[in-house]
């Protein structure tokens, strides 16, 4: 199983960024996927999840209304669209499928 994230960057407060995670080594279309994040000195936390069909989505309270998780089963890819970014969103973001993590991608929100 491989999960490869991309889309890292430095963005100003209020800006937007889209993360992508390309999956391989398993049947992507039958698994729910999630994004987690870990800020310096803090525990890793769940940001958003999406079911296998892309119908049911859940979000952490801290990102509701700003972040959108989506997936393209034809491309084995899950996305995280992040809008209205805040400095508190600064973290390493990880793609997750049960028992497997991506390598993480850095998001920094700073002026």
SVG drawing of the C-alpha trace seen along z (x, -y; Angstrom):
<svg xmlns="http://www.w3.org/2000/svg" viewBox="-24 -39 31 43">
<polyline fill="none" stroke="black" stroke-width="0.4" points="0.0,0.0 1.2,-3.5 -0.3,-6.8 1.5,-9.8 0.4,-13.3 1.2,-16.4 0.2,-20.1 2.3,-21.4 2.9,-25.0 3.2,-28.3 0.1,-30.5 -1.1,-33.7 -4.0,-33.8 -7.3,-33.7 -5.7,-31.8 -6.5,-28.5 -4.6,-25.2 -5.6,-21.9 -3.9,-18.7 -4.0,-15.4 -3.3,-11.9 -2.7,-9.2 -3.3,-5.7 -2.0,-2.4 -1.7,1.2 -5.3,1.8 -8.8,1.5 -9.3,-2.2 -13.0,-2.4 -14.0,-0.1 -12.3,-2.0 -13.2,-5.2 -10.3,-7.7 -9.3,-10.3 -7.0,-13.3 -5.3,-13.9 -2.9,-16.7 -0.3,-17.1 0.9,-20.5 4.3,-20.9 4.0,-19.8 0.4,-18.5 -1.2,-15.2 -2.3,-14.0 -6.0,-14.9 -8.6,-13.8 -9.5,-16.6 -11.9,-15.0 -13.2,-11.6 -15.1,-10.4 -16.8,-7.1 -15.9,-4.8 -18.6,-6.2 -17.8,-9.8 -21.3,-10.4 -20.8,-10.7 -18.3,-13.2 -17.4,-14.3 -15.2,-17.1 -13.6,-18.3 -15.4,-21.3 -12.3,-23.4 -12.5,-23.1 -16.2,-22.8 -17.3,-25.3 -13.7,-25.9 -12.4,-22.5 -13.9,-20.0 -12.8,-16.4 -13.5,-14.7 -12.4,-11.7 -12.0,-10.5 -12.2,-6.7 -11.2,-6.6 -7.9,-8.2 -7.4,-6.5 -7.1,-10.0 -8.5,-11.8 -8.4,-15.6 -8.6,-18.1 -9.6,-21.6 -8.7,-24.1 -10.1,-27.6 -10.0,-30.6 -6.8,-29.2 -5.7,-30.3 -2.3,-30.2 -3.8,-27.4 -4.1,-25.2 -0.3,-25.0 0.6,-21.4 1.8,-18.3 -1.2,-16.8 -1.5,-13.0 -3.6,-10.8 -4.9,-7.7 -6.6,-4.4 -7.0,-1.8 -3.6,-0.7 -1.6,-2.9 -0.4,-6.5 1.1,-8.7 4.4,-10.4 2.8,-13.7 2.8,-17.1 3.6,-20.4 1.0,-23.2 2.2,-26.6 -0.2,-29.5 1.7,-32.7 1.9,-36.3"/>
</svg>
